C-alpha cells in the first residue's frame, strides 16, 4: 500500500468513526455559546431587551405604591433617635430628613431651573463678611455677587454613554461651589445624575446639608431626568438675603 492509499484510508477512518461529527458539534456549540454571551453582555441586544421588559413590569408597580406610610415611620424613628442624643434641639436634622423623603413631582427638570435653585442657595448661604455694605437712601444691603454655571462635556470615545460636568460657582464665596455629573445613552435626549454622586449621609451630616444639596439628592433619588436647555455659560446677579446693620451715627 502506497502513501496515497494510506492517507485515503486514514481520512475514511476519521469520517467513519465520528471524529468529524464531534468536531462539527463542538464548533457549533462553541459558536452558540459565544453568540449568547455577546447577546447578553452589558452592551448586547438581549440584555437591553430584558432591561426594557423588567422596567415595563417593575416601574408601574413602584409608581402605584404609596410610600407615605414609610415616611411617617421613618420620621418617628428619627425623632426618637434625635431626642435620645445631644442633638435634640437641632431642628435642621429633622427638617432636612423630611425634605429628602419628599418625592419630586416632576419627571424632567431643566438645567436652567436647577441653576435658579443654586442662585437661591447663593443668596441665602453666602458669607457676607468680605462684602461691602451699601445704602442708597433705602434699606441697607450687601453688594451683589455673581452666580455662574457651565457645562463641560467629557470625551469618552470608549464609552457607549455620554458624560458631562455641570459646574456651579460663586467667586465671592468658594465654599458655595458645586459640581454635578450627568450621563446619558447616546440615543437618549435627557440626562441622569451620575451614581458617582455620593448621596449617603448620616445623622450628623444631615444637619449641614444645604437646601441645594437636598434638592439635588432628591432629584437623583427620584430618577428625575435633566434637560440641558442651554450649553452656554450661565450667570446671574445675586443680592444676598442677609442685610447689614446700618447706622448714620
SERO-4910 file (N, C-alpha, C, O; in steps of 0.05 Angstrom, whole numbers):
BEGIN
 pado doro    nc1    nc2    nc3   cac1   cac2   cac3    cc1    cc2    cc3    oc1    oc2    oc3
  Unk    A     17    -24      0      0      0      0     18     25      0     35     28     17
  Unk    A     13     42    -20     30     66    -22     20     87     -3      0     84     11
  Unk    A     34    110     -3     28    132     15      1    144     10    -14    150     29
  Unk    A     -7    148    -15    -33    159    -22    -56    142    -12    -76    152     -2
  Unk    A    -53    116    -15    -74     97     -5    -77     98     25    -99     97     36
  Unk    A    -53    100     39    -53    102     68    -67    127     78    -82    127     97
  Unk    A    -62    149     64    -75    175     71   -105    173     66   -121    183     83
  Unk    A   -112    161     44   -141    159     38   -155    142     59   -177    148     67
  Unk    A   -142    120     67   -154    102     87   -156    117    114   -176    113    128
  Unk    A   -136    133    121   -137    148    146   -160    168    146   -174    170    166
  Unk    A   -164    182    124   -186    201    122   -213    186    125   -231    196    138
  Unk    A   -216    163    111   -241    148    112   -246    138    140   -269    137    149
  Unk    A   -225    130    154   -228    121    182   -240    143    200   -258    138    216
  Unk    A   -229    168    197   -239    190    213   -267    198    205   -283    206    222
  Unk    A   -274    195    180   -301    201    171   -321    181    182   -344    188    188
  Unk    A   -311    157    185   -329    136    194   -331    132    224   -351    121    234
  Unk    A   -310    141    239   -310    137    268   -324    159    284   -323    158    309
  Unk    A   -335    179    271   -349    201    285   -332    224    293   -342    243    306
  Unk    A   -307    224    285   -289    247    293   -299    273    281   -299    293    294
  Unk    A   -306    273    255   -315    297    242   -340    308    254   -343    332    258
  Unk    A   -359    289    260   -384    297    272   -380    310    299   -394    330    306
  Unk    A   -360    300    315   -355    311    341   -342    339    338   -348    357    354
  Unk    A   -325    342    318   -312    369    314   -333    389    306   -333    412    316
  Unk    A   -352    381    288   -373    399    280   -391    406    304   -399    429    307
  Unk    A   -397    386    320   -414    390    344   -401    410    363   -414    428    373
  Unk    A   -375    406    369   -361    424    387   -359    452    376   -362    472    391
  Unk    A   -355    455    350   -353    481    337   -379    496    339   -380    520    345
  Unk    A   -401    481    333   -428    494    334   -435    502    362   -445    524    367
  Unk    A   -428    485    382   -433    491    410   -418    516    419   -428    533    433
  Unk    A   -392    517    410   -376    540    418   -386    566    405   -387    587    417
  Unk    A   -395    564    380   -406    587    366   -431    597    379   -435    621    383
  Unk    A   -449    578    387   -474    586    400   -469    599    427   -481    619    434
  Unk    A   -450    587    442   -443    598    468   -432    627    466   -439    644    481
  Unk    A   -414    631    446   -402    657    442   -424    677    434   -424    700    442
  Unk    A   -443    668    417   -464    686    407   -482    694    431   -490    717    432
  Unk    A   -489    675    448   -506    681    471   -491    700    491   -504    718    502
  Unk    A   -465    696    495   -450    714    513   -450    742    502   -453    761    517
  Unk    A   -447    745    476   -447    772    464   -475    784    465   -477    808    470
  Unk    A   -495    768    462   -523    778    462   -531    788    490   -545    808    492
  Unk    A   -522    775    511   -530    782    538   -508    797    553   -509    800    577
  Unk    A   -487    807    539   -467    824    552   -479    851    558   -502    856    550
  Unk    A   -465    868    572   -476    894    581   -484    911    557   -501    929    561
  Unk    A   -472    907    534   -479    923    510   -496    908    490   -502    918    468
  Unk    A   -502    883    496   -516    866    477   -546    872    475   -558    883    494
  Unk    A   -558    864    453   -586    869    448   -604    853    467   -625    863    476
  Unk    A   -595    829    475   -611    812    493   -614    825    520   -636    826    531
  Unk    A   -592    835    531   -593    848    557   -611    873    556   -626    878    575
  Unk    A   -608    889    535   -624    913    533   -654    906    532   -670    920    543
  Unk    A   -660    884    517   -688    876    515   -699    867    542   -722    873    550
  Unk    A   -682    852    557   -691    843    584   -694    867    602   -714    869    618
  Unk    A   -675    887    601   -677    911    618   -704    925    612   -717    934    631
  Unk    A   -711    928    587   -735    942    579   -760    927    590   -778    940    600
  Unk    A   -760    901    588   -783    885    598   -785    887    629   -807    889    639
  Unk    A   -762    887    642   -762    889    672   -773    916    680   -789    918    698
  Unk    A   -765    938    666   -774    965    672   -804    967    667   -818    980    683
  Unk    A   -814    954    645   -842    955    639   -859    943    662   -882    952    667
  Unk    A   -848    923    675   -863    909    696   -859    923    723   -879    927    738
  Unk    A   -834    930    730   -827    940    757   -836    968    761   -848    975    782
  Unk    A   -830    986    742   -835   1015    746   -865   1021    752   -870   1036    770
  Unk    A   -884   1010    737   -912   1015    744   -920   1006    772   -936   1019    786
  Unk    A   -908    984    781   -913    975    809   -903    995    829   -916   1001    848
  Unk    A   -878   1005    824   -866   1025    843   -883   1051    842   -887   1062    863
  Unk    A   -891   1059    819   -906   1084    816   -933   1083    831   -943   1103    841
  Unk    A   -945   1059    831   -972   1056    844   -970   1053    874   -990   1056    888
  Unk    A   -946   1048    884   -943   1043    913   -942   1069    928   -928   1088    920
  Unk    A   -956   1071    950   -956   1094    967   -935   1091    989   -938   1074   1006
  Unk    A   -914   1108    988   -893   1106   1007   -897   1125   1031   -879   1127   1048
  Unk    A   -919   1139   1032   -924   1158   1053   -923   1145   1081   -914   1158   1100
  Unk    A   -933   1121   1083   -933   1107   1109   -904   1103   1119   -900   1105   1144
  Unk    A   -885   1099   1101   -858   1095   1110   -845   1122   1118   -828   1122   1136
  Unk    A   -854   1144   1106   -844   1170   1114   -851   1176   1142   -835   1186   1158
  Unk    A   -876   1169   1149   -886   1173   1177   -869   1157   1196   -861   1166   1217
  Unk    A   -865   1131   1189   -850   1114   1207   -821   1123   1210   -810   1124   1232
  Unk    A   -808   1130   1187   -781   1140   1188   -778   1166   1204   -759   1170   1219
  Unk    A   -798   1183   1200   -799   1209   1215   -800   1203   1245   -786   1216   1260
  Unk    A   -817   1185   1253   -820   1178   1281   -794   1166   1293   -786   1173   1315
  Unk    A   -782   1148   1277   -757   1136   1287   -734   1156   1289   -720   1156   1309
  Unk    A   -732   1174   1269   -711   1194   1270   -715   1213   1293   -696   1221   1307
  Unk    A   -740   1221   1298   -746   1239   1320   -738   1226   1347   -727   1239   1364
  Unk    A   -744   1200   1349   -737   1186   1374   -707   1185   1378   -697   1189   1400
  Unk    A   -692   1180   1355   -663   1179   1357   -652   1206   1366   -634   1207   1383
  Unk    A   -662   1227   1353   -652   1254   1360   -658   1261   1389   -641   1273   1402
  Unk    A   -681   1254   1398   -688   1260   1426   -671   1245   1446   -670   1253   1469
  Unk    A   -658   1224   1437   -642   1208   1455   -612   1217   1454   -595   1205   1468
  Unk    A   -607   1237   1438   -579   1246   1435   -578   1276   1443   -598   1288   1451
  Unk    A   -553   1286   1442   -549   1314   1449   -558   1333   1427   -556   1357   1430
  Unk    A   -569   1322   1405   -577   1338   1383   -607   1344   1384   -619   1351   1363
  Unk    A   -619   1341   1407   -648   1343   1408   -659   1370   1400   -681   1373   1390
  Unk    A   -642   1391   1403   -651   1418   1396   -644   1425   1367   -649   1448   1359
  Unk    A   -634   1407   1352   -625   1413   1325   -648   1406   1305   -650   1384   1296
  Unk    A   -664   1426   1299   -687   1422   1281   -678   1417   1252   -693   1405   1237
  Unk    A   -654   1427   1245   -645   1424   1217   -644   1394   1209   -650   1387   1186
  Unk    A   -636   1377   1227   -634   1348   1221   -661   1337   1212   -663   1324   1191
  Unk    A   -681   1342   1229   -707   1331   1223   -719   1344   1198   -732   1330   1182
  Unk    A   -716   1370   1195   -727   1384   1172   -714   1374   1146   -727   1370   1126
  Unk    A   -687   1371   1147   -673   1361   1123   -681   1333   1116   -684   1325   1093
  Unk    A   -685   1316   1137   -694   1289   1132   -721   1288   1118   -725   1273   1099
  Unk    A   -740   1305   1128   -766   1306   1116   -764   1315   1087   -778   1304   1070
  Unk    A   -747   1335   1082   -744   1344   1054   -734   1323   1036   -742   1321   1013
  Unk    A   -715   1306   1046   -704   1285   1030   -724   1263   1023   -722   1250   1003
  Unk    A   -744   1260   1040   -764   1239   1037   -787   1247   1018   -803   1230   1010
  Unk    A   -789   1272   1010   -810   1281    993   -803   1274    964   -782   1280    954
  Unk    A   -822   1260    951   -818   1252    923   -821   1276    905   -840   1291    907
  Unk    A   -802   1279    886   -804   1302    867   -829   1298    850   -835   1276    841
  Unk    A   -842   1320    844   -867   1319    828   -861   1318    799   -877   1307    783
  Unk    A   -838   1329    790   -831   1329    762   -816   1304    753   -802   1292    769
  Unk    A   -820   1296    728   -805   1274    716   -781   1284    701   -761   1270    699
  Unk    A   -782   1309    692   -760   1321    678   -757   1350    688   -777   1364    692
  Unk    A   -732   1358    693   -727   1386    701   -706   1398    684   -686   1384    676
  Unk    A   -709   1423    677   -689   1437    660   -665   1445    677   -667   1451    701
  Unk    A   -642   1444    664   -618   1452    678   -619   1481    687   -608   1488    708
  Unk    A   -632   1498    672   -635   1526    680   -651   1529    706   -647   1547    721
  Unk    A   -670   1510    711   -685   1511    735   -668   1503    759   -671   1513    781
  Unk    A   -649   1484    754   -630   1476    775   -612   1500    782   -605   1504    805
  Unk    A   -604   1515    761   -587   1538    765   -602   1559    782   -589   1572    799
  Unk    A   -628   1562    778   -643   1581    795   -643   1572    824   -642   1589    842
  Unk    A   -644   1546    829   -642   1536    856   -614   1542    868   -612   1549    891
  Unk    A   -594   1541    851   -567   1548    860   -565   1577    867   -553   1585    887
  Unk    A   -578   1594    851   -578   1623    856   -591   1629    884   -582   1646    899
  Unk    A   -613   1615    889   -626   1618    915   -608   1609    938   -607   1621    959
  Unk    A   -593   1588    933   -574   1578    953   -552   1598    958   -545   1603    981
  Unk    A   -542   1611    937   -521   1631    940   -532   1655    956   -519   1665    974
  Unk    A   -556   1664    949   -568   1687    962   -572   1682    992   -569   1700   1009
  Unk    A   -578   1657    999   -584   1650   1027   -560   1644   1043   -558   1651   1067
  Unk    A   -540   1631   1031   -517   1620   1046   -491   1635   1043   -471   1627   1056
  Unk    A   -490   1655   1026   -464   1668   1021   -453   1681   1046   -468   1693   1062
  Unk    A   -427   1679   1050   -413   1692   1072   -410   1722   1065   -396   1729   1046
  Unk    A   -422   1739   1081   -422   1768   1075   -399   1783   1089   -398   1807   1088
  Unk    A   -382   1767   1102   -361   1780   1118   -344   1799   1101   -337   1821   1110
  Unk    A   -337   1791   1077   -320   1807   1060   -335   1825   1040   -323   1838   1023
  Unk    A   -362   1825   1042   -377   1841   1023   -381   1869   1033   -382   1874   1057
  Unk    A   -383   1887   1014   -386   1916   1021   -415   1921   1027   -433   1913   1013
  Unk    A   -420   1936   1049   -447   1944   1056   -454   1970   1042   -438   1988   1040
  Unk    A   -479   1971   1031   -487   1994   1015   -514   2005   1026   -529   1991   1039
  Unk    A   -518   2031   1021   -544   2044   1028   -548   2068   1010   -533   2087   1011
  Unk    A   -568   2066    992   -574   2087    973   -601   2099    979   -621   2095    965
  Unk    A   -603   2114   1002   -628   2126   1010   -650   2105   1012   -674   2110   1007
  Unk    A   -643   2081   1020   -663   2059   1023   -652   2040   1045   -634   2046   1060
  Unk    A   -664   2017   1045   -655   1997   1065   -627   1988   1058   -620   1985   1034
  Unk    A   -610   1985   1078   -582   1976   1073   -581   1948   1061   -599   1931   1066
  Unk    A   -561   1943   1045   -558   1917   1032   -529   1912   1026   -512   1931   1026
  Unk    A   -522   1887   1022   -495   1880   1015   -492   1881    984   -511   1876    969
  Unk    A   -468   1887    975   -463   1888    947   -471   1861    934   -469   1840    946
  Unk    A   -480   1863    909   -488   1839    895   -464   1822    887   -442   1832    884
  Unk    A   -469   1796    884   -449   1777    875   -459   1763    850   -482   1766    842
  Unk    A   -442   1748    838   -449   1734    813   -448   1704    817   -428   1693    827
  Unk    A   -470   1690    809   -471   1661    809   -467   1652    780   -478   1664    762
  Unk    A   -451   1631    777   -444   1621    750   -450   1591    747   -450   1576    766
  Unk    A   -455   1583    722   -459   1555    715   -447   1550    688   -450   1566    669
  Unk    A   -433   1527    685   -420   1520    660   -422   1490    656   -419   1474    674
  Unk    A   -428   1481    631   -429   1453    623   -404   1446    608   -397   1458    588
  Unk    A   -390   1425    618   -366   1415    605   -370   1386    597   -374   1368    614
  Unk    A   -370   1380    571   -374   1353    561   -347   1338    562   -326   1349    556
  Unk    A   -349   1312    570   -325   1296    573   -322   1279    547   -341   1269    536
  Unk    A   -297   1275    539   -291   1260    515   -285   1231    524   -263   1225    533
  Unk    A   -304   1213    521   -301   1185    528   -307   1168    503   -329   1158    500
  Unk    A   -288   1166    485   -292   1152    460   -297   1122    464   -309   1109    447
  Unk    A   -288   1111    487   -291   1083    492   -318   1076    505   -324   1052    508
  Unk    A   -334   1096    511   -359   1091    526   -383   1093    507   -383   1108    488
  Unk    A   -403   1077    513   -428   1078    497   -446   1100    508   -468   1105    497
  Unk    A   -438   1114    530   -453   1135    542   -439   1162    539   -415   1163    534
  Unk    A   -454   1183    541   -443   1210    541   -442   1220    570   -460   1215    585
  Unk    A   -421   1235    576   -417   1246    604   -411   1276    602   -399   1285    583
  Unk    A   -420   1290    623   -413   1318    625   -412   1326    654   -424   1313    672
  Unk    A   -398   1349    659   -397   1361    686   -411   1388    685   -407   1403    667
  Unk    A   -428   1392    705   -441   1418    708   -429   1432    732   -432   1422    755
  Unk    A   -415   1454    727   -402   1468    749   -417   1493    757   -425   1509    741
  Unk    A   -422   1495    783   -435   1519    795   -414   1533    813   -401   1519    829
  Unk    A   -411   1558    810   -392   1572    827   -399   1601    831   -413   1614    816
  Unk    A   -388   1611    853   -391   1639    861   -364   1649    870   -353   1640    891
  Unk    A   -352   1667    855   -324   1676    861   -323   1690    888   -302   1691    901
  Unk    A   -345   1701    897   -345   1716    923   -344   1697    947   -338   1705    969
  Unk    A   -350   1671    943   -350   1652    965   -346   1624    953   -365   1611    944
  Unk    A   -321   1615    953   -315   1589    940   -327   1565    955   -329   1544    943
  Unk    A   -335   1569    979   -347   1547    994   -374   1539    982   -385   1517    988
  Unk    A   -385   1556    966   -411   1551    954   -409   1536    927   -429   1530    915
  Unk    A   -384   1531    918   -380   1518    892   -390   1489    893   -385   1474    912
  Unk    A   -404   1481    872   -415   1454    870   -409   1443    842   -404   1458    823
  Unk    A   -410   1416    840   -406   1403    814   -426   1380    812   -429   1364    831
  Unk    A   -438   1377    789   -458   1356    784   -449   1341    759   -443   1353    739
  Unk    A   -448   1314    761   -440   1298    738   -465   1285    727   -481   1273    741
  Unk    A   -467   1287    700   -491   1276    686   -481   1256    665   -459   1258    655
  Unk    A   -499   1237    658   -493   1218    637   -519   1211    622   -541   1216    633
  Unk    A   -517   1200    598   -540   1191    583   -530   1171    562   -507   1173    553
  Unk    A   -548   1154    553   -542   1137    530   -542   1156    505   -557   1175    505
  Unk    A   -526   1149    486   -524   1167    462   -550   1169    447   -553   1187    430
  Unk    A   -568   1150    452   -594   1152    438   -615   1167    453   -637   1172    443
  Unk    A   -609   1175    478   -628   1189    495   -626   1219    491   -606   1230    482
  Unk    A   -648   1233    498   -648   1262    496   -640   1275    522   -624   1294    522
  Unk    A   -650   1265    544   -645   1277    570   -622   1262    585   -613   1241    577
  Unk    A   -614   1274    607   -591   1264    623   -600   1255    650   -622   1261    659
  Unk    A   -583   1239    663   -588   1229    690   -564   1237    708   -542   1240    699
  Unk    A   -570   1241    734   -549   1247    753   -533   1222    758   -544   1200    763
  Unk    A   -507   1224    756   -489   1201    758   -490   1189    786   -494   1202    806
  Unk    A   -487   1162    787   -486   1148    812   -460   1153    826   -456   1144    849
  Unk    A   -441   1166    813   -416   1173    827   -421   1195    847   -404   1200    865
  Unk    A   -444   1208    845   -451   1229    865   -457   1215    891   -475   1198    892
  Unk    A   -443   1222    912   -446   1209    938   -472   1220    952   -473   1243    959
  Unk    A   -492   1202    954   -517   1211    966   -521   1200    994   -542   1204   1007
  Unk    A   -501   1186   1005   -504   1175   1032   -496   1197   1052   -476   1211   1049
  Unk    A   -512   1198   1072   -505   1216   1094   -515   1205   1120   -537   1192   1121
  Unk    A   -501   1209   1142   -510   1200   1168   -525   1223   1182   -529   1244   1171
  Unk    A   -533   1218   1207   -549   1237   1221   -534   1263   1225   -545   1285   1223
  Unk    A   -508   1261   1231   -493   1285   1236   -491   1303   1211   -492   1327   1213
  Unk    A   -487   1290   1188   -484   1306   1163   -511   1318   1154   -511   1338   1139
  Unk    A   -533   1307   1163   -559   1318   1156   -561   1347   1165   -574   1363   1152
  Unk    A   -549   1353   1188   -550   1380   1199   -537   1400   1181   -545   1423   1180
  Unk    A   -517   1392   1165   -501   1410   1150   -508   1412   1120   -496   1427   1105
  Unk    A   -528   1397   1112   -536   1397   1084   -551   1423   1077   -568   1432   1093
  Unk    A   -544   1435   1054   -558   1459   1045   -583   1450   1030   -586   1427   1023
  Unk    A   -601   1469   1026   -626   1463   1011   -619   1456    982   -633   1440    970
  Unk    A   -597   1467    971   -589   1459    944   -579   1430    943   -586   1416    925
  Unk    A   -564   1422    963   -555   1394    965   -579   1375    966   -580   1355    953
  Unk    A   -598   1383    983   -621   1366    986   -637   1364    960   -647   1342    953
  Unk    A   -640   1386    946   -655   1386    921   -642   1367    900   -655   1353    886
  Unk    A   -615   1368    899   -600   1351    880   -603   1321    888   -608   1304    871
  Unk    A   -601   1316    914   -603   1288    923   -632   1278    919   -635   1254    912
  Unk    A   -651   1295    922   -679   1287    917   -684   1281    887   -698   1262    881
  Unk    A   -672   1297    870   -675   1293    841   -662   1266    833   -673   1251    817
  Unk    A   -639   1260    845   -625   1235    839   -641   1212    849   -645   1192    835
  Unk    A   -650   1213    874   -665   1191    886   -691   1186    871   -701   1164    870
  Unk    A   -703   1208    860   -728   1205    846   -725   1199    816   -744   1198    801
  Unk    A   -700   1194    807   -694   1188    779   -706   1209    760   -717   1202    739
  Unk    A   -703   1234    768   -713   1256    751   -693   1261    728   -669   1264    733
  Unk    A   -703   1262    704   -686   1268    681   -678   1298    681   -694   1315    689
  Unk    A   -654   1303    671   -645   1331    668   -644   1338    639   -632   1325    622
  Unk    A   -658   1360    632   -657   1371    605   -638   1394    604   -642   1414    617
  Unk    A   -616   1390    589   -597   1412    586   -608   1431    565   -605   1426    541
  Unk    A   -620   1452    574   -633   1471    556   -615   1494    548   -623   1512    533
  Unk    A   -590   1493    557   -570   1513    548   -542   1501    550   -536   1487    569
  Unk    A   -526   1507    531   -498   1497    531   -478   1520    537   -455   1515    542
  Unk    A   -488   1545    537   -471   1567    542   -468   1572    572   -485   1563    587
  Unk    A   -448   1587    579   -444   1593    608   -466   1611    618   -473   1631    605
  Unk    A   -477   1604    641   -498   1619    653   -487   1636    676   -468   1628    689
  Unk    A   -498   1660    680   -491   1675    704   -515   1693    711   -531   1700    695
  Unk    A   -515   1700    737   -538   1716    747   -528   1734    769   -510   1726    785
  Unk    A   -540   1757    771   -533   1777    791   -550   1770    816   -574   1769    815
  Unk    A   -537   1766    839   -550   1757    863   -547   1778    885   -525   1788    891
  Unk    A   -570   1784    898   -569   1801    922   -571   1783    947   -591   1769    950
  Unk    A   -552   1784    964   -552   1768    989   -578   1774   1005   -586   1797   1007
  Unk    A   -589   1753   1017   -613   1756   1034   -606   1770   1060   -622   1786   1070
  Unk    A   -582   1765   1070   -574   1778   1095   -570   1808   1090   -559   1816   1070
  Unk    A   -579   1824   1109   -575   1853   1107   -557   1863   1129   -557   1852   1151
  Unk    A   -541   1883   1123   -523   1894   1144   -536   1912   1164   -557   1923   1158
  Unk    A   -524   1914   1187   -534   1933   1206   -523   1960   1198   -499   1963   1191
  Unk    A   -540   1980   1198   -532   2006   1187   -539   2028   1207   -560   2029   1218
  Unk    A   -520   2045   1210   -524   2067   1229   -512   2093   1217   -490   2092   1206
  Unk    A   -527   2116   1219   -517   2141   1209   -501   2156   1230   -490   2178   1225
  Unk    A   -499   2145   1254   -484   2158   1275   -454   2156   1270   -439   2166   1286
***
